[in-house]
Amino acid sequence: MSIKIGLLGYGNLSRGVEAAISQNPDCELTAVFTRRDPASVKIASKDVPVYSDAELPKFKDQIDVLILGGGSATDLPVQTPKYAEMFNVVDSFDTHARIPEHYANVDQAAKAGKKIGVISVGWDPGMFSLLRMISTAVLPEGENYTFWGKGVSQGHSDAIRRIEGVKDARQYTVPVESSVEKVRNGENPELSTREKHTRECFVVAEEGADRSRIEKEIKEMPNYFSDYDTTVTFISEEELKEQHAGLPHGGFVLRSGVTGLEKEHQHIIEYRLKLDSNPEFTGSVLLAYARAAYRMYQEGNCGCKTVFDIAPAYLSPLSGEELRKTML
C-alpha cells in the first residue's frame, strides 16, 4: 500500500519532493494544492490533479501526509498549525530562532487533531541538527561549529522577494574560509555570527523601485541579514537567469572535542554536504520524514515532532531485519 502524499504549493521545494516520489515506490503523489489558479499550474506528474488550497479540507481522509512547500518567513508559521489539525504534515521551517515558538503552535494543533506534525525538516535544520546532537553527546567537552555554503539559500531568497519592489532575487551564503581553517586546526575559536559567514544578494528590482530602501530593508532584516556582512547587487532579470539559475548549496558541521583523564586527546568530527540542487535534496529529506510521520501515526502517535524525536528506522522503506542485515 502506497503512502498518499499531498503537496501544498508548487515551487522549487515541492518540485523536489515530486522528483523524490518518483524514486520511492512506497509513496505516491495524490494531489497538489495551490493559491494560484489551478488551471495555470502545470506539474510534472501525469494524471495528478491540481486543486485550489481552499479545497484542502475536503481531502482529510484521502491524504496520508501533507508536505508544505511554503517559505518560513510568512507561509509556514500560519500554514503548518492550520493544517496540522487536519492532516499529518511535514514542513521545512528554517528560522532557527523561532523553532521553539513554531513547535509549540504545531504541537497544540496536531494534538487537537490527533495528527503528527513534523517541523524543521531538511539538511539544516534537519540532518545537521542530528549531527550536532550526536557529536555533542559523544564529545561532551568541546565546541560545535556549523558553516553553510557557498550556496543559494531558498529561505533567504524568498525573504528578499517578499520586500516591496523586488521582482526576483538570489541570496548566497558564503563561509569565511579563515574561520573554517581555525576550526579544522583545532584552535576552538570563539566566532561571532558575522565572523562565520557573509551573505551575497543579487536582486532584480521592479522598474521605478527605490533601490536604496530595498538595500536597507535587506541589510536590516532580523533573523536573516542584520547579523551578517551583507552585500546587495542589483542586476537585470536576464543576468539573474543566465548567471544564477541553479540552486546549489551545502555546508559542514564540525565538533571539536577532547577525551582522556587529562583531556590530552583532541578529536574533530566533520560532516559535509555538497548539493547540486538544494530543493531536490531537501525534498528528498522531506519525503523520508513523511514516511516516518505516516508510520508514527499508524502506531497511534500524535503531536509535533522534530528530527530529534524520530528514530532513524522510521525513515527507511526497508524493514528492521533488512536494515540490520545490510546497514548495521
BELMOKA-V248880 format. One line per field, one symbol per residue. ss: DSSP state (2 for helix, 1 for strand, 0 for the rest). burial: I if it has 16 or more other ideal C-beta (glycine too) atoms within 10 Angstrom, else O. A space follows every 10 residues. Layout:
# BELMOKA-V248880
ss=???
burial=???
This chain:
# BELMOKA-V248880
ss=0011111100 0222222222 2000001111 1111000222 0000000011 1122222220 0000111100 0000022222 2222000111 0000022222 2222222222 2220011100 0010012222 2222222200 0111111100 1102222222 2000011111 1111102222 2222000000 0022221111 1111100000 2222222220 0000000011 1111002222 2220000011 1111111110 0000111111 1111100222 2222222222 2222222200 0011102220 0222200002 22222200
burial=OOIIIIIIII OIIIIIIIII IOOIOOIIII IIIIOOOIOO OOIOOOOOOI IOIOOIOOIO OOIIIIIIII IIIOIIIOII IOIIIIIIII IIIIIOOIIO OIIOIIIOII OOIOIIIIII IIIIIIIIII IIOOIIOOIO OIOIIIIIII IIIIIIIIII IOIOOIOIII IIIIIIOOII OIIOOOOOOO IOOOOIIIII IIIIIOOOIO OOOIIOIIIO IOOIIOOIOI OIOIIOOOOI OOOIOOIOII IIIIIIIIOO OOOOOOOIIO IOIOIOIIII IIIIIIIIII IIIIIIIOOO IIIIIIIOOI OOOIIOOOOO OOOOOOOO
